[in-house]
Amino acid sequence: MQVNKRFNEALMLTAFLMVLSGSLLLGGCNQQKQAAPPPVPEVAVVTVQPQQVELTTELPGRTSAYLVAEIRPQVNGLIQKRLFKEGSDVKAGQVLYQIDPAPFQAALDHARAALAKAEANVPAIRLKMQRYKELLADKAVSQQDYDDAEAALKQAEAEVVYGKAAVESARINLDYTRVTAPISGRIGRSSVTDGALVTAHQPTALATIQQLDPIYADVPQSTTELLRLRRRLEEGRLDQNGGNQKKVKLILEDNNVYAQEGTLQFRDVTVDPTTGSVILRIVFPNPDGVLLSGMFVRAVVKEGINERAILIPQQTVARDPKGNPSVLVVDTEGKVQQRPLTLDRAMGDQWLVASGLSIGERVVVEGMQRARPGSSVKVVPNDAGRKEGAVTGSKSQPVAKTN
């Protein structure tokens, strides 16, 4: 009995010692775990490098015909015949309408007859004046008779001049019965048919001709953008590349790029007070007739080339409640700093930075949730940034657009 009692006591002591040692071991592990420092967060960065960027502005506008002529009659009469097909191409000088020429032919014949009569009177009156001149020397006629003969000759000669002018006027009116195209181009629908009565210089045009090759694209540019562009040129932040600067691309309504490049012709010198903008007029070749007058288009106008542009991925930029942009950068000591930025414009999936970053700085692109300003971080390679090559000194030349 005593042996069994001692055996049980020994078992109980052994179990107590095992529990005690386990508790001490667990407490030591917890103390060791609590004493271990937290791991340093890892972040991926991109190194800011300058690159050459061509800056452009995308401006909406509409096309307009290069030349427009509204056809109106210059004499009164009845339309005998329409001599063109609506919607066809016509040449300058081509007859479009024929107005009844009968009354105008009669007027021309009458003017010619009056001219012939006036010309027939001149020789007799001239001979009479010459005879009176000879007789005046011999005092056979009075000075008054000679003066009357001389005045009659001048009047007869004036009637000849008047008759020639009347003939020319009648001939012009007769020619006006043939309504011709003043320019080459495409003619629209006719507002009159055969047998219609028209009047000279009537307000309603008979038809309209538009020259569509080449064709204009008129786009408004705000004066704010214009002043900003001039300021950048004066500061040397943009370089305009000579004749290439005037080349303009066109985006059609279906978002396809027009095959032909246009040329910037001029900027208007008058600001529209209702919109605060000036009109840019661009000329585009249109040999296939793809562009029609009045189409909505978007013109990509070149501003210039920024030789040392700074681009960063859009995902790196955070904004405060007021919308002010900022990024996190890692300094040379491996600590995170918050840097406020001034952004210029979006370029695809990147931002063009106007100020706030310097060449060679490392911008956090991944792991921003784990990085806090003032904390230390571990920089790891940015595989996505190396594949894109957008911010680390790529040789490509992206195009910037503004709306």
C-alpha beads as a LAMMPS data file, in Angstrom:
LAMMPS data file: protein, C-alpha beads

403 atoms
402 bonds

1 atom types
1 bond types

-500.0 500.0 xlo xhi
-500.0 500.0 ylo yhi
-500.0 500.0 zlo zhi

Masses

1 110.0

Atoms # bond

1 1 1 0.000 0.000 0.000
2 1 1 2.800 2.377 0.899
3 1 1 4.618 1.516 -2.334
4 1 1 1.546 2.297 -4.379
5 1 1 1.055 5.544 -2.484
6 1 1 4.621 6.633 -3.122
7 1 1 4.311 5.656 -6.801
8 1 1 1.197 7.799 -7.203
9 1 1 2.845 10.756 -5.493
10 1 1 5.831 10.423 -7.853
11 1 1 3.532 10.408 -10.879
12 1 1 1.726 13.503 -9.653
13 1 1 5.028 15.326 -9.038
14 1 1 6.276 14.408 -12.486
15 1 1 3.110 15.686 -14.125
16 1 1 3.319 18.947 -12.138
17 1 1 6.920 19.476 -13.194
18 1 1 6.026 18.822 -16.859
19 1 1 3.173 21.357 -16.770
20 1 1 5.401 23.909 -15.060
21 1 1 8.219 23.482 -17.561
22 1 1 5.757 23.751 -20.473
23 1 1 4.341 27.006 -19.080
24 1 1 7.827 28.439 -18.601
25 1 1 8.792 27.417 -22.124
26 1 1 5.630 28.975 -23.621
27 1 1 6.123 32.196 -21.666
28 1 1 9.702 32.429 -22.881
29 1 1 8.594 31.968 -26.497
30 1 1 5.964 34.716 -26.118
31 1 1 8.509 37.073 -24.626
32 1 1 10.922 36.255 -27.448
33 1 1 8.157 36.781 -30.040
34 1 1 7.103 40.090 -28.541
35 1 1 10.666 41.306 -28.444
36 1 1 11.272 40.583 -32.213
37 1 1 11.122 43.803 -34.392
38 1 1 8.409 44.026 -37.087
39 1 1 9.508 43.318 -40.676
40 1 1 10.352 46.286 -42.928
41 1 1 7.618 46.775 -45.578
42 1 1 8.622 46.248 -49.184
43 1 1 7.744 48.713 -51.937
44 1 1 8.379 48.813 -55.686
45 1 1 9.588 52.093 -57.177
46 1 1 10.215 53.709 -60.537
47 1 1 13.119 56.062 -61.052
48 1 1 12.214 59.387 -62.611
49 1 1 14.105 60.054 -65.839
50 1 1 13.496 62.758 -68.466
51 1 1 12.268 61.860 -71.913
52 1 1 11.286 63.592 -75.121
53 1 1 7.538 64.085 -75.457
54 1 1 5.528 65.662 -78.262
55 1 1 2.675 67.617 -76.743
56 1 1 -0.579 67.939 -78.657
57 1 1 -4.016 69.392 -78.043
58 1 1 -7.201 67.674 -79.182
59 1 1 -9.801 70.245 -80.191
60 1 1 -13.364 69.584 -81.409
61 1 1 -14.694 71.426 -84.427
62 1 1 -16.554 71.139 -87.731
63 1 1 -15.600 71.012 -91.356
64 1 1 -16.537 73.718 -93.833
65 1 1 -16.233 73.972 -97.594
66 1 1 -13.100 75.529 -99.061
67 1 1 -15.225 77.615 -101.452
68 1 1 -19.002 78.191 -101.385
69 1 1 -21.062 79.830 -104.146
70 1 1 -24.807 80.413 -103.940
71 1 1 -26.324 80.525 -107.424
72 1 1 -28.777 83.398 -107.952
73 1 1 -30.225 84.802 -111.196
74 1 1 -29.094 88.259 -112.304
75 1 1 -32.081 88.884 -114.614
76 1 1 -35.818 88.281 -114.395
77 1 1 -37.389 85.493 -116.408
78 1 1 -38.696 81.951 -116.701
79 1 1 -36.476 78.924 -116.203
80 1 1 -36.536 77.030 -119.488
81 1 1 -34.258 74.178 -118.485
82 1 1 -32.152 72.908 -115.609
83 1 1 -28.913 71.609 -117.126
84 1 1 -27.229 69.755 -114.262
85 1 1 -27.760 66.699 -112.103
86 1 1 -28.281 67.370 -108.425
87 1 1 -25.364 66.193 -106.268
88 1 1 -22.939 66.018 -109.191
89 1 1 -19.585 67.713 -109.691
90 1 1 -19.668 70.778 -111.929
91 1 1 -16.918 72.842 -113.533
92 1 1 -16.484 76.593 -113.420
93 1 1 -18.317 78.143 -116.383
94 1 1 -20.684 75.195 -116.857
95 1 1 -24.268 76.242 -117.700
96 1 1 -26.634 75.311 -114.874
97 1 1 -29.935 76.990 -115.839
98 1 1 -31.269 78.500 -119.043
99 1 1 -33.609 81.482 -118.604
100 1 1 -35.904 82.391 -121.516
101 1 1 -33.603 84.600 -123.687
102 1 1 -36.274 85.952 -126.119
103 1 1 -36.956 89.332 -124.465
104 1 1 -33.260 89.926 -123.886
105 1 1 -32.418 89.046 -127.495
106 1 1 -35.036 91.551 -128.631
107 1 1 -33.582 94.212 -126.348
108 1 1 -30.122 93.567 -127.811
109 1 1 -31.440 93.872 -131.365
110 1 1 -33.161 97.133 -130.466
111 1 1 -29.970 98.538 -128.938
112 1 1 -27.960 97.567 -131.999
113 1 1 -30.499 99.276 -134.286
114 1 1 -30.373 102.456 -132.206
115 1 1 -26.585 102.377 -132.360
116 1 1 -26.637 101.978 -136.133
117 1 1 -29.003 104.954 -136.431
118 1 1 -26.747 107.127 -134.262
119 1 1 -23.656 106.104 -136.208
120 1 1 -25.443 106.919 -139.512
121 1 1 -26.130 110.513 -138.414
122 1 1 -22.537 111.316 -137.516
123 1 1 -20.960 111.642 -141.028
124 1 1 -23.543 114.151 -142.296
125 1 1 -23.319 116.291 -139.192
126 1 1 -19.504 116.185 -139.306
127 1 1 -19.467 117.341 -142.969
128 1 1 -21.878 120.164 -142.146
129 1 1 -19.674 121.345 -139.297
130 1 1 -16.592 121.301 -141.586
131 1 1 -18.369 123.380 -144.263
132 1 1 -19.502 125.899 -141.662
133 1 1 -15.922 126.141 -140.485
134 1 1 -14.726 127.081 -143.984
135 1 1 -17.564 129.555 -144.486
136 1 1 -16.892 131.119 -141.109
137 1 1 -13.426 132.115 -142.305
138 1 1 -15.025 134.008 -145.200
139 1 1 -17.686 135.497 -142.930
140 1 1 -20.349 133.642 -144.953
141 1 1 -22.004 132.185 -141.840
142 1 1 -22.331 133.507 -138.364
143 1 1 -20.373 132.253 -135.390
144 1 1 -23.633 131.025 -133.853
145 1 1 -24.367 128.793 -136.834
146 1 1 -20.922 127.261 -136.565
147 1 1 -21.276 126.707 -132.816
148 1 1 -24.644 125.005 -133.348
149 1 1 -23.112 122.683 -135.975
150 1 1 -20.207 121.807 -133.680
151 1 1 -22.598 121.058 -130.772
152 1 1 -24.748 118.890 -133.041
153 1 1 -21.669 116.831 -133.967
154 1 1 -20.702 116.304 -130.357
155 1 1 -24.264 115.283 -129.538
156 1 1 -24.302 112.774 -132.402
157 1 1 -20.976 111.306 -131.273
158 1 1 -22.314 111.062 -127.702
159 1 1 -25.369 109.205 -128.978
160 1 1 -23.027 106.687 -130.625
161 1 1 -21.188 106.140 -127.353
162 1 1 -24.528 105.787 -125.538
163 1 1 -25.726 103.331 -128.172
164 1 1 -22.581 101.191 -127.735
165 1 1 -23.127 101.103 -123.967
166 1 1 -26.764 100.101 -124.481
167 1 1 -25.694 97.304 -126.803
168 1 1 -23.135 96.073 -124.268
169 1 1 -25.728 96.172 -121.454
170 1 1 -28.230 94.244 -123.557
171 1 1 -25.560 91.697 -124.469
172 1 1 -24.631 91.202 -120.804
173 1 1 -28.280 90.695 -119.835
174 1 1 -28.625 88.174 -122.630
175 1 1 -25.564 86.316 -121.354
176 1 1 -27.103 86.321 -117.863
177 1 1 -29.924 84.152 -119.184
178 1 1 -27.326 81.360 -119.160
179 1 1 -26.754 80.866 -115.409
180 1 1 -23.248 79.393 -115.089
181 1 1 -21.190 77.933 -112.237
182 1 1 -18.745 80.506 -110.800
183 1 1 -16.542 77.812 -109.212
184 1 1 -15.829 74.124 -109.611
185 1 1 -17.237 71.825 -106.966
186 1 1 -20.190 69.709 -105.934
187 1 1 -23.646 71.166 -106.447
188 1 1 -26.536 70.448 -104.112
189 1 1 -30.262 70.249 -104.701
190 1 1 -32.080 72.743 -106.906
191 1 1 -34.714 74.995 -105.321
192 1 1 -36.542 75.560 -108.650
193 1 1 -37.761 73.436 -111.535
194 1 1 -38.354 74.082 -115.200
195 1 1 -40.959 76.799 -115.749
196 1 1 -40.317 78.609 -112.466
197 1 1 -40.285 82.399 -112.474
198 1 1 -37.124 83.891 -110.984
199 1 1 -36.109 87.457 -110.233
200 1 1 -32.753 89.160 -110.281
201 1 1 -30.773 88.900 -107.028
202 1 1 -33.574 87.057 -105.244
203 1 1 -32.868 86.082 -101.613
204 1 1 -33.401 82.351 -102.235
205 1 1 -30.520 80.679 -104.034
206 1 1 -31.278 78.444 -106.999
207 1 1 -28.582 76.004 -105.821
208 1 1 -25.317 75.966 -103.867
209 1 1 -21.903 74.796 -105.069
210 1 1 -19.263 73.738 -102.547
211 1 1 -15.628 72.973 -103.236
212 1 1 -14.724 70.116 -100.881
213 1 1 -11.189 69.324 -102.048
214 1 1 -9.403 70.723 -100.162
215 1 1 -11.682 71.329 -97.181
216 1 1 -11.451 73.418 -94.024
217 1 1 -11.693 72.245 -90.427
218 1 1 -12.533 75.121 -88.066
219 1 1 -11.808 74.349 -84.404
220 1 1 -12.004 76.740 -81.427
221 1 1 -9.088 77.058 -79.015
222 1 1 -9.585 78.747 -75.656
223 1 1 -7.516 81.827 -74.927
224 1 1 -6.391 80.148 -71.687
225 1 1 -4.735 77.368 -73.687
226 1 1 -3.274 79.910 -76.100
227 1 1 -1.697 81.962 -73.297
228 1 1 -0.403 78.817 -71.585
229 1 1 1.256 77.691 -74.819
230 1 1 2.930 81.074 -75.341
231 1 1 4.199 81.104 -71.774
232 1 1 5.756 77.663 -72.175
233 1 1 7.455 78.703 -75.390
234 1 1 8.844 81.823 -73.740
235 1 1 10.125 79.786 -70.784
236 1 1 11.856 77.344 -73.124
237 1 1 9.839 74.363 -71.896
238 1 1 8.609 73.642 -75.424
239 1 1 10.419 73.547 -78.740
240 1 1 8.415 74.062 -81.922
241 1 1 9.728 71.974 -84.780
242 1 1 9.466 74.268 -87.817
243 1 1 7.150 73.165 -90.626
244 1 1 6.189 69.911 -88.890
245 1 1 4.586 72.029 -86.205
246 1 1 1.778 72.967 -88.584
247 1 1 0.860 69.354 -89.433
248 1 1 -2.485 68.346 -87.922
249 1 1 -4.191 64.959 -87.607
250 1 1 -7.948 64.553 -87.788
251 1 1 -10.172 62.118 -85.876
252 1 1 -13.551 61.416 -87.456
253 1 1 -16.907 60.882 -85.765
254 1 1 -16.408 57.090 -85.740
255 1 1 -13.077 57.576 -83.864
256 1 1 -11.027 56.569 -86.912
257 1 1 -8.040 58.694 -87.851
258 1 1 -8.381 60.456 -91.210
259 1 1 -5.802 59.182 -93.691
260 1 1 -4.567 62.626 -94.795
261 1 1 -2.699 65.109 -92.595
262 1 1 -3.782 68.736 -92.665
263 1 1 -1.920 72.022 -92.401
264 1 1 -2.654 74.715 -89.840
265 1 1 -3.410 77.784 -91.965
266 1 1 -3.943 80.502 -89.377
267 1 1 -5.260 81.470 -85.957
268 1 1 -8.001 84.042 -85.933
269 1 1 -7.158 87.400 -84.338
270 1 1 -10.606 87.975 -82.828
271 1 1 -11.788 86.327 -79.606
272 1 1 -15.403 85.183 -79.475
273 1 1 -16.739 86.923 -76.334
274 1 1 -19.398 84.254 -75.752
275 1 1 -16.941 81.336 -75.639
276 1 1 -13.590 83.008 -74.903
277 1 1 -11.913 81.221 -77.790
278 1 1 -10.285 81.856 -81.140
279 1 1 -10.784 79.830 -84.307
280 1 1 -8.009 77.707 -85.790
281 1 1 -8.478 77.048 -89.508
282 1 1 -6.887 73.855 -90.858
283 1 1 -6.791 72.769 -94.504
284 1 1 -7.124 69.052 -95.315
285 1 1 -6.874 67.369 -98.714
286 1 1 -10.081 65.516 -99.556
287 1 1 -9.525 63.701 -102.873
288 1 1 -11.960 60.862 -102.097
289 1 1 -14.724 63.081 -100.744
290 1 1 -14.711 61.429 -97.305
291 1 1 -15.131 64.764 -95.540
292 1 1 -18.374 66.660 -96.045
293 1 1 -19.198 70.186 -94.998
294 1 1 -20.542 70.403 -91.441
295 1 1 -19.075 67.124 -90.115
296 1 1 -18.028 66.973 -86.446
297 1 1 -14.312 66.217 -86.140
298 1 1 -11.498 66.377 -83.593
299 1 1 -8.215 67.953 -84.628
300 1 1 -4.960 66.898 -82.952
301 1 1 -2.907 70.097 -83.041
302 1 1 0.810 69.993 -82.198
303 1 1 1.966 72.340 -79.440
304 1 1 5.655 71.496 -79.405
305 1 1 8.260 69.091 -78.045
306 1 1 9.219 68.894 -74.360
307 1 1 12.801 67.640 -74.349
308 1 1 12.898 66.854 -70.584
309 1 1 9.401 65.760 -69.693
310 1 1 8.723 63.841 -66.473
311 1 1 6.094 61.102 -66.685
312 1 1 4.850 58.923 -63.833
313 1 1 2.216 56.153 -63.783
314 1 1 -1.221 57.355 -62.765
315 1 1 -1.428 54.668 -60.079
316 1 1 1.352 56.410 -58.125
317 1 1 -0.670 59.582 -57.584
318 1 1 -2.941 59.961 -54.563
319 1 1 -5.233 62.889 -53.826
320 1 1 -6.278 64.478 -50.545
321 1 1 -9.908 65.423 -49.783
322 1 1 -9.368 68.720 -51.621
323 1 1 -8.143 66.931 -54.730
324 1 1 -4.503 67.988 -54.439
325 1 1 -2.199 65.341 -55.982
326 1 1 0.840 63.865 -54.254
327 1 1 3.177 60.863 -54.462
328 1 1 5.367 58.885 -52.087
329 1 1 9.117 58.913 -52.795
330 1 1 11.924 56.912 -51.187
331 1 1 14.971 59.004 -50.275
332 1 1 18.599 57.897 -50.193
333 1 1 18.220 56.693 -46.589
334 1 1 15.358 54.371 -47.497
335 1 1 12.684 56.490 -45.821
336 1 1 9.357 57.463 -47.322
337 1 1 8.487 61.095 -48.021
338 1 1 5.228 62.567 -49.278
339 1 1 5.703 64.967 -52.184
340 1 1 2.952 67.342 -53.442
341 1 1 2.803 67.686 -57.229
342 1 1 1.571 70.002 -59.945
343 1 1 0.243 67.925 -62.836
344 1 1 0.049 69.137 -66.408
345 1 1 -2.121 66.596 -68.222
346 1 1 -2.861 62.908 -68.644
347 1 1 -0.963 60.953 -71.285
348 1 1 -2.560 57.544 -71.636
349 1 1 -1.989 55.786 -68.296
350 1 1 0.590 58.357 -67.152
351 1 1 0.673 61.876 -65.761
352 1 1 2.888 64.617 -67.139
353 1 1 4.397 66.349 -64.096
354 1 1 4.799 70.122 -64.225
355 1 1 6.597 70.474 -60.874
356 1 1 7.262 68.593 -57.629
357 1 1 9.684 65.874 -58.772
358 1 1 13.359 65.888 -59.687
359 1 1 15.361 63.686 -61.982
360 1 1 16.558 60.485 -60.292
361 1 1 13.979 60.392 -57.503
362 1 1 12.322 57.061 -56.731
363 1 1 8.531 57.094 -56.753
364 1 1 6.579 54.339 -54.988
365 1 1 4.457 52.489 -57.521
366 1 1 3.506 49.368 -55.519
367 1 1 3.109 48.857 -51.776
368 1 1 1.792 52.348 -51.041
369 1 1 -0.680 50.874 -48.532
370 1 1 2.224 49.629 -46.396
371 1 1 4.380 52.754 -46.696
372 1 1 3.912 55.703 -44.383
373 1 1 5.688 59.084 -44.585
374 1 1 8.790 58.969 -42.371
375 1 1 8.928 55.157 -42.160
376 1 1 11.711 52.977 -43.525
377 1 1 10.996 50.655 -46.429
378 1 1 12.795 48.052 -48.481
379 1 1 12.958 48.750 -52.205
380 1 1 12.314 45.756 -54.453
381 1 1 12.493 45.593 -58.275
382 1 1 9.473 46.808 -60.209
383 1 1 8.961 44.222 -62.941
384 1 1 5.986 46.024 -64.465
385 1 1 7.923 49.269 -64.660
386 1 1 10.848 47.606 -66.418
387 1 1 8.543 45.970 -68.966
388 1 1 6.762 49.213 -69.772
389 1 1 9.905 51.335 -69.795
390 1 1 7.718 54.408 -69.482
391 1 1 9.401 56.262 -66.613
392 1 1 12.905 54.798 -66.514
393 1 1 14.403 56.513 -69.518
394 1 1 12.579 54.912 -72.441
395 1 1 13.501 56.175 -75.897
396 1 1 9.899 56.226 -77.076
397 1 1 8.110 59.519 -77.704
398 1 1 4.561 59.370 -76.361
399 1 1 2.041 61.915 -77.510
400 1 1 0.262 64.056 -74.947
401 1 1 -3.332 65.087 -75.478
402 1 1 -5.547 67.628 -73.836
403 1 1 -9.257 68.099 -74.269

Bonds

1 1 1 2
2 1 2 3
3 1 3 4
4 1 4 5
5 1 5 6
6 1 6 7
7 1 7 8
8 1 8 9
9 1 9 10
10 1 10 11
11 1 11 12
12 1 12 13
13 1 13 14
14 1 14 15
15 1 15 16
16 1 16 17
17 1 17 18
18 1 18 19
19 1 19 20
20 1 20 21
21 1 21 22
22 1 22 23
23 1 23 24
24 1 24 25
25 1 25 26
26 1 26 27
27 1 27 28
28 1 28 29
29 1 29 30
30 1 30 31
31 1 31 32
32 1 32 33
33 1 33 34
34 1 34 35
35 1 35 36
36 1 36 37
37 1 37 38
38 1 38 39
39 1 39 40
40 1 40 41
41 1 41 42
42 1 42 43
43 1 43 44
44 1 44 45
45 1 45 46
46 1 46 47
47 1 47 48
48 1 48 49
49 1 49 50
50 1 50 51
51 1 51 52
52 1 52 53
53 1 53 54
54 1 54 55
55 1 55 56
56 1 56 57
57 1 57 58
58 1 58 59
59 1 59 60
60 1 60 61
61 1 61 62
62 1 62 63
63 1 63 64
64 1 64 65
65 1 65 66
66 1 66 67
67 1 67 68
68 1 68 69
69 1 69 70
70 1 70 71
71 1 71 72
72 1 72 73
73 1 73 74
74 1 74 75
75 1 75 76
76 1 76 77
77 1 77 78
78 1 78 79
79 1 79 80
80 1 80 81
81 1 81 82
82 1 82 83
83 1 83 84
84 1 84 85
85 1 85 86
86 1 86 87
87 1 87 88
88 1 88 89
89 1 89 90
90 1 90 91
91 1 91 92
92 1 92 93
93 1 93 94
94 1 94 95
95 1 95 96
96 1 96 97
97 1 97 98
98 1 98 99
99 1 99 100
100 1 100 101
101 1 101 102
102 1 102 103
103 1 103 104
104 1 104 105
105 1 105 106
106 1 106 107
107 1 107 108
108 1 108 109
109 1 109 110
110 1 110 111
111 1 111 112
112 1 112 113
113 1 113 114
114 1 114 115
115 1 115 116
116 1 116 117
117 1 117 118
118 1 118 119
119 1 119 120
120 1 120 121
121 1 121 122
122 1 122 123
123 1 123 124
124 1 124 125
125 1 125 126
126 1 126 127
127 1 127 128
128 1 128 129
129 1 129 130
130 1 130 131
131 1 131 132
132 1 132 133
133 1 133 134
134 1 134 135
135 1 135 136
136 1 136 137
137 1 137 138
138 1 138 139
139 1 139 140
140 1 140 141
141 1 141 142
142 1 142 143
143 1 143 144
144 1 144 145
145 1 145 146
146 1 146 147
147 1 147 148
148 1 148 149
149 1 149 150
150 1 150 151
151 1 151 152
152 1 152 153
153 1 153 154
154 1 154 155
155 1 155 156
156 1 156 157
157 1 157 158
158 1 158 159
159 1 159 160
160 1 160 161
161 1 161 162
162 1 162 163
163 1 163 164
164 1 164 165
165 1 165 166
166 1 166 167
167 1 167 168
168 1 168 169
169 1 169 170
170 1 170 171
171 1 171 172
172 1 172 173
173 1 173 174
174 1 174 175
175 1 175 176
176 1 176 177
177 1 177 178
178 1 178 179
179 1 179 180
180 1 180 181
181 1 181 182
182 1 182 183
183 1 183 184
184 1 184 185
185 1 185 186
186 1 186 187
187 1 187 188
188 1 188 189
189 1 189 190
190 1 190 191
191 1 191 192
192 1 192 193
193 1 193 194
194 1 194 195
195 1 195 196
196 1 196 197
197 1 197 198
198 1 198 199
199 1 199 200
200 1 200 201
201 1 201 202
202 1 202 203
203 1 203 204
204 1 204 205
205 1 205 206
206 1 206 207
207 1 207 208
208 1 208 209
209 1 209 210
210 1 210 211
211 1 211 212
212 1 212 213
213 1 213 214
214 1 214 215
215 1 215 216
216 1 216 217
217 1 217 218
218 1 218 219
219 1 219 220
220 1 220 221
221 1 221 222
222 1 222 223
223 1 223 224
224 1 224 225
225 1 225 226
226 1 226 227
227 1 227 228
228 1 228 229
229 1 229 230
230 1 230 231
231 1 231 232
232 1 232 233
233 1 233 234
234 1 234 235
235 1 235 236
236 1 236 237
237 1 237 238
238 1 238 239
239 1 239 240
240 1 240 241
241 1 241 242
242 1 242 243
243 1 243 244
244 1 244 245
245 1 245 246
246 1 246 247
247 1 247 248
248 1 248 249
249 1 249 250
250 1 250 251
251 1 251 252
252 1 252 253
253 1 253 254
254 1 254 255
255 1 255 256
256 1 256 257
257 1 257 258
258 1 258 259
259 1 259 260
260 1 260 261
261 1 261 262
262 1 262 263
263 1 263 264
264 1 264 265
265 1 265 266
266 1 266 267
267 1 267 268
268 1 268 269
269 1 269 270
270 1 270 271
271 1 271 272
272 1 272 273
273 1 273 274
274 1 274 275
275 1 275 276
276 1 276 277
277 1 277 278
278 1 278 279
279 1 279 280
280 1 280 281
281 1 281 282
282 1 282 283
283 1 283 284
284 1 284 285
285 1 285 286
286 1 286 287
287 1 287 288
288 1 288 289
289 1 289 290
290 1 290 291
291 1 291 292
292 1 292 293
293 1 293 294
294 1 294 295
295 1 295 296
296 1 296 297
297 1 297 298
298 1 298 299
299 1 299 300
300 1 300 301
301 1 301 302
302 1 302 303
303 1 303 304
304 1 304 305
305 1 305 306
306 1 306 307
307 1 307 308
308 1 308 309
309 1 309 310
310 1 310 311
311 1 311 312
312 1 312 313
313 1 313 314
314 1 314 315
315 1 315 316
316 1 316 317
317 1 317 318
318 1 318 319
319 1 319 320
320 1 320 321
321 1 321 322
322 1 322 323
323 1 323 324
324 1 324 325
325 1 325 326
326 1 326 327
327 1 327 328
328 1 328 329
329 1 329 330
330 1 330 331
331 1 331 332
332 1 332 333
333 1 333 334
334 1 334 335
335 1 335 336
336 1 336 337
337 1 337 338
338 1 338 339
339 1 339 340
340 1 340 341
341 1 341 342
342 1 342 343
343 1 343 344
344 1 344 345
345 1 345 346
346 1 346 347
347 1 347 348
348 1 348 349
349 1 349 350
350 1 350 351
351 1 351 352
352 1 352 353
353 1 353 354
354 1 354 355
355 1 355 356
356 1 356 357
357 1 357 358
358 1 358 359
359 1 359 360
360 1 360 361
361 1 361 362
362 1 362 363
363 1 363 364
364 1 364 365
365 1 365 366
366 1 366 367
367 1 367 368
368 1 368 369
369 1 369 370
370 1 370 371
371 1 371 372
372 1 372 373
373 1 373 374
374 1 374 375
375 1 375 376
376 1 376 377
377 1 377 378
378 1 378 379
379 1 379 380
380 1 380 381
381 1 381 382
382 1 382 383
383 1 383 384
384 1 384 385
385 1 385 386
386 1 386 387
387 1 387 388
388 1 388 389
389 1 389 390
390 1 390 391
391 1 391 392
392 1 392 393
393 1 393 394
394 1 394 395
395 1 395 396
396 1 396 397
397 1 397 398
398 1 398 399
399 1 399 400
400 1 400 401
401 1 401 402
402 1 402 403
